[in-house]
Amino acid sequence: MTDSSALDPEDRKIVTLARSARARNQVPEGAAVRDETGRTYVAGTVALDSLKLSALRTAVAMAVASGATSLEAAAVVTEAGTASDEDRAAVRDLGGPGTPVLVAGPDGEVRETVTAG
């Protein structure tokens, strides 16, 4: 378990934004990513008949669509135990294998930090 109080303020911010997106949209997951310029992209789970995306993959897609060329960090708020391989792959595609992915529970407490690698 990661000590959430020891998080960098910018990392704490993306966890808070991810948690807010999950609660506001009443979806299973919320996520946020921070690009190379410090901009953040926030998303919730997409569950349409024709399109299904996790919150983290949606946030990465939003960053790419907005012109981001790299990621500094990612966060996902989920009841799942960890970030899925597919989510980590999306972060890795844009941010590289060392990009940290903060995985928090619905209470916003970071349970673990994994790399996209």
TAURRA-V863637 format. One record per residue. N is the residue number from 1. RES is the residue in one letter. PHI is phi in whole degrees, 0 to 359 (none if undefined). PSI is psi in degrees with one decimal (* if undefined). NEAR is the number of other C-alpha atoms within 12 Angstrom. Layout:
# TAURRA-V863637
n;res;phi;psi;near
N;RES;PHI;PSI;NEAR
N;RES;PHI;PSI;NEAR
This chain:
# TAURRA-V863637
n;res;phi;psi;near
1;M;none;141.4;17
2;T;265;140.6;19
3;D;283;105.0;17
4;S;298;-29.1;24
5;S;289;-18.5;16
6;A;270;1.3;13
7;L;293;146.8;21
8;D;302;143.0;14
9;P;304;-34.7;12
10;E;289;-34.4;23
11;D;289;-40.6;34
12;R;301;-40.1;30
13;K;299;-45.6;30
14;I;289;-30.2;41
15;V;294;-44.1;46
16;T;298;-43.1;36
17;L;296;-40.4;33
18;A;296;-42.6;47
19;R;296;-41.3;39
20;S;296;-40.9;29
21;A;297;-40.7;33
22;R;297;-47.2;35
23;A;290;-45.6;23
24;R;298;-41.8;18
25;N;266;-2.4;20
26;Q;49;54.5;20
27;V;242;162.9;25
28;P;297;-31.6;29
29;E;222;151.7;44
30;G;232;149.1;47
31;A;213;159.2;54
32;A;211;145.0;49
33;V;231;152.3;53
34;R;242;126.8;40
35;D;272;-176.6;33
36;E;295;-16.7;22
37;T;258;0.2;17
38;G;93;-2.2;21
39;R;290;147.6;26
40;T;244;149.6;33
41;Y;231;128.5;40
42;V;238;139.5;39
43;A;207;161.2;40
44;G;244;173.9;38
45;T;301;137.8;33
46;V;253;122.0;26
47;A;224;76.2;17
48;L;260;164.1;9
49;D;301;-38.0;7
50;S;261;-6.1;7
51;L;210;124.1;10
52;K;231;120.7;14
53;L;222;140.3;28
54;S;292;163.2;35
55;A;299;-41.7;43
56;L;292;-42.1;49
57;R;295;-34.2;38
58;T;294;-43.0;33
59;A;297;-41.4;42
60;V;297;-44.3;44
61;A;299;-40.1;32
62;M;297;-40.8;30
63;A;297;-46.7;36
64;V;299;-46.0;26
65;A;296;-21.9;13
66;S;265;2.1;16
67;G;99;5.9;17
68;A;297;141.7;25
69;T;248;-6.9;24
70;S;199;162.5;30
71;L;239;142.5;37
72;E;268;-35.9;35
73;A;195;161.4;45
74;A;220;154.1;57
75;A;219;144.1;58
76;V;224;135.4;59
77;V;252;119.9;46
78;T;206;159.2;38
79;E;275;-14.5;23
80;A;295;157.1;18
81;G;290;-28.9;19
82;T;204;176.7;27
83;A;283;137.7;38
84;S;292;160.6;26
85;D;300;-38.7;18
86;E;295;-40.6;20
87;D;295;-45.3;36
88;R;296;-35.4;36
89;A;295;-40.4;25
90;A;296;-43.1;35
91;V;296;-43.2;46
92;R;298;-40.5;30
93;D;302;-36.3;24
94;L;261;-35.9;34
95;G;257;-19.1;30
96;G;99;166.4;24
97;P;293;-23.1;21
98;G;270;1.1;22
99;T;295;125.2;29
100;P;287;140.1;29
101;V;240;112.2;44
102;L;274;125.1;49
103;V;248;115.9;46
104;A;241;154.2;40
105;G;278;174.1;31
106;P;303;-23.0;28
107;D;279;-3.7;21
108;G;88;-2.2;35
109;E;280;127.1;28
110;V;287;121.4;35
111;R;272;-35.1;29
112;E;199;158.5;26
113;T;239;121.0;31
114;V;244;165.0;31
115;T;262;159.0;28
116;A;292;-22.0;32
117;G;308;*;23
